[in-house]
């Protein structure tokens, strides 16, 4: 999972011979296979720069996620966990209510 708009994660994976499934919009979320069936998945939570309509950048845009995207985010947190490297959740304003707890794990 990345908050970046660029495709550097995908490029790095492809360099290693791994072809990721890329999720960058609510439509991608709606059409994706179940996570456990994907070998490698990169989720661009805030969109992809090559699809400007998918990009979430302003405070208003980041205040609420699409319900399907939020459900995917919670599924990832519940089933796989999440490591945030770089900017903290606090620095992006707690993005759309994804803080709290999942199965007893603190998310902030």
C-alpha positions as CSV (number, residue, x, y, z in Angstrom):
1,X,0.0,0.0,0.0
2,X,1.3,3.4,-1.0
3,X,0.2,7.0,-0.6
4,X,2.4,8.0,-3.6
5,X,1.0,8.8,-7.0
6,X,4.0,7.5,-8.8
7,X,4.6,3.9,-10.1
8,X,8.0,3.4,-8.5
9,X,6.9,0.4,-6.4
10,X,5.6,-1.4,-9.5
11,X,8.8,-0.6,-11.4
12,X,10.9,-2.1,-8.6
13,X,8.7,-5.2,-8.5
14,X,8.9,-5.7,-12.2
15,X,12.7,-5.3,-12.1
16,X,12.6,-8.4,-9.8
17,X,10.4,-10.3,-12.2
18,X,7.2,-9.8,-10.2
19,X,4.1,-8.5,-12.0
20,X,1.8,-6.8,-9.5
21,X,-1.9,-6.2,-9.6
22,X,-2.3,-2.5,-9.3
23,X,-5.3,-0.9,-7.5
24,X,-5.6,2.9,-7.9
25,X,-9.2,3.8,-8.0
26,X,-12.6,2.8,-6.6
27,X,-13.4,1.1,-9.9
28,X,-10.2,-1.0,-9.5
29,X,-11.3,-2.0,-6.0
30,X,-14.7,-3.0,-7.2
31,X,-13.2,-5.2,-10.0
32,X,-10.4,-6.8,-8.1
33,X,-10.0,-10.5,-7.2
34,X,-10.0,-11.4,-3.5
35,X,-6.7,-10.4,-1.9
36,X,-5.7,-13.9,-0.9
37,X,-5.8,-14.9,-4.6
38,X,-3.4,-12.1,-5.7
39,X,0.3,-13.0,-5.8
40,X,1.3,-9.4,-5.4
41,X,-0.9,-6.3,-5.1
42,X,0.0,-2.6,-5.0
43,X,-2.7,-0.3,-3.7
44,X,-2.3,3.4,-4.5
45,X,-4.6,4.6,-1.8
46,X,-4.5,8.2,-3.1
47,X,-4.6,7.4,-6.8
48,X,-2.2,7.2,-9.8
49,X,-0.7,10.2,-11.5
50,X,-1.5,8.8,-15.0
51,X,-5.2,8.8,-14.0
52,X,-5.7,12.3,-12.6
53,X,-9.4,11.6,-11.8
54,X,-8.3,9.0,-9.3
55,X,-6.0,11.3,-7.4
56,X,-6.9,12.4,-3.8
57,X,-4.8,15.4,-2.9
58,X,-6.8,18.1,-1.1
59,X,-8.0,18.1,2.5
60,X,-11.6,17.7,1.3
61,X,-10.7,14.8,-1.0
62,X,-8.7,13.1,1.8
63,X,-11.5,13.5,4.4
64,X,-13.5,10.5,3.2
65,X,-12.6,7.5,1.1
66,X,-15.0,5.6,-1.2
67,X,-16.8,2.9,0.9
68,X,-15.3,0.1,-1.2
69,X,-11.7,1.5,-0.8
70,X,-12.2,1.9,2.9
71,X,-13.5,-1.7,3.2
72,X,-10.3,-2.9,1.3
73,X,-8.1,-0.8,3.6
74,X,-9.7,-2.3,6.7
75,X,-9.4,-5.8,5.2
76,X,-5.6,-5.2,4.6
77,X,-5.2,-3.9,8.1
78,X,-7.1,-6.8,9.7
79,X,-5.6,-9.6,7.6
80,X,-2.1,-8.4,6.8
81,X,-1.1,-5.5,8.9
82,X,0.6,-2.3,7.7
83,X,4.0,-0.6,8.1
84,X,4.1,3.1,7.6
85,X,7.5,4.3,6.5
86,X,8.2,8.0,6.0
87,X,5.3,10.3,6.7
88,X,3.1,9.4,9.7
89,X,-0.6,8.9,9.7
90,X,-0.8,12.0,11.9
91,X,0.9,14.1,9.2
92,X,-1.8,13.4,6.7
93,X,-4.6,14.3,9.0
94,X,-5.7,10.8,10.0
95,X,-7.0,10.1,6.5
96,X,-10.7,9.3,6.3
97,X,-11.2,7.5,9.5
98,X,-8.7,4.6,9.1
99,X,-7.2,5.1,12.5
100,X,-8.3,3.2,15.5
101,X,-7.9,-0.5,16.2
102,X,-8.1,-3.7,14.2
103,X,-8.1,-6.9,16.2
104,X,-6.6,-5.2,19.1
105,X,-3.7,-3.6,17.2
106,X,-3.2,0.2,17.5
107,X,-3.3,2.0,14.1
108,X,-2.1,5.4,15.4
